[in-house]
Amino acid sequence: MSKSQLLREEGNRHFQKGEYSRADALYSQALNLDPTNPTLYTNRAMARLRLSQWDLVISDCESCLGLSPDNLKAHYYLSQAQLALRAYSDALEHAYKAHKLCVAANDKSLGNITAQVLKCKKEKWDYEEKRRRRETADLEEEVLMLLRKEKKEAVVLSGEEAEELTREWEEKLRRVREVFEKAREKEERRREVPDWAVDDITFGFMVDPVITKTGKSYERAAILEHLRRSQTDPLTREPLQASELRPNLDLKQACSDFLEENGWAADW
């Protein structure tokens, strides 16, 4: 066994003990001896994730991907670090890449990676929703300010009709405020998840639905986990193999479109 392999194994032991800084140092020593080993970069990135060293995680993952572009762990860890830094679009892009690679490899980490996709979508939507609400509030205030200014000028020039004109302008301001308030209420009432988007195994929102031979769709990670325990259809209890599952592309697109406009549904 090479010196770099020995250092990596020692680093793994320290990682398992929760000694992440020590593991980081050992992985770094191993990389000095074997700088083209993709696994060492993902090992160190994993330790640095635990240490919340986001920029260093990104650097390690990018180095790994330069050597191994389809490295599942690198995309997954990179997504986590980017999300921590609020680079929402980049985080979602790499979460999707990790998910695609995980599906192709039938890797057991599919559930965790699916959760990361949902988390990226949720936080991206939350950020954009807060920005939208700020912009709406700013627009409301700007409109009301302009109306108040017009009201003041109109009342000054109205002479004897000032009292009546004041009432008219107050009514106009009230209607404008009512329009904005109704828009906010309508937005809140929209928060309902359609039944077709909910997985019947986990009751979570579906990201990558697959369809069984009976025509029932499930989240891929959920049905694969079920089939590892019991190779039967959850609905009919008839024999079912993973190879018999097919992607439900239309449902996948519908779920993606819904989540794009309703990111809160990721927490369903």
TAZI-V460911 format. One line per field, one symbol per residue. phi: phi as a letter, one per 30 degrees, with the letter a starting at -180 (. if undefined). burial: b if it has 16 or more other C-alpha atoms within 10 Angstrom, else e. A space follows every 10 residues. Layout:
BEGIN
phi: ???
burial: ???
END
This chain:
BEGIN
phi: .ddddddddd dddddddicd dddedddddd dddbdccedd dddddddddd chcedddddd ddddddcbec dedddddded ddddcicddd ddeddddddd dddddhddde ddddddeddd dddddedddd ddddddddde dddddddddd ddddddddid cedddddddd dddddddddd dddddddddd dbcdedccdd ccicddcbdb cdddjccbde edddddddda dbdddcideb cedddbdcdd dedddddddd cbeeddcd
burial: eeebbebbee bbebbeeebb bbbbebbbbb beeeeebbbb bbbbbbbbbe eeebbebbeb bbbbbeebee bbbbbbbbbb bbbbeeebee bbbbbbbbbb bbbeeeeeeb bebbbbbbbb bbbbbeeebe eeeeeeeeeb eeebeebbee beeebeeeee eeeebbeebe ebbeeeeeee eeeeeeeeee eebeeebbbb eeebbbbbbb bbeeeebbbb bbbbbbbeee bbbbeeeeeb ebeebebbee bbeebbeebe ebbbbbee
END
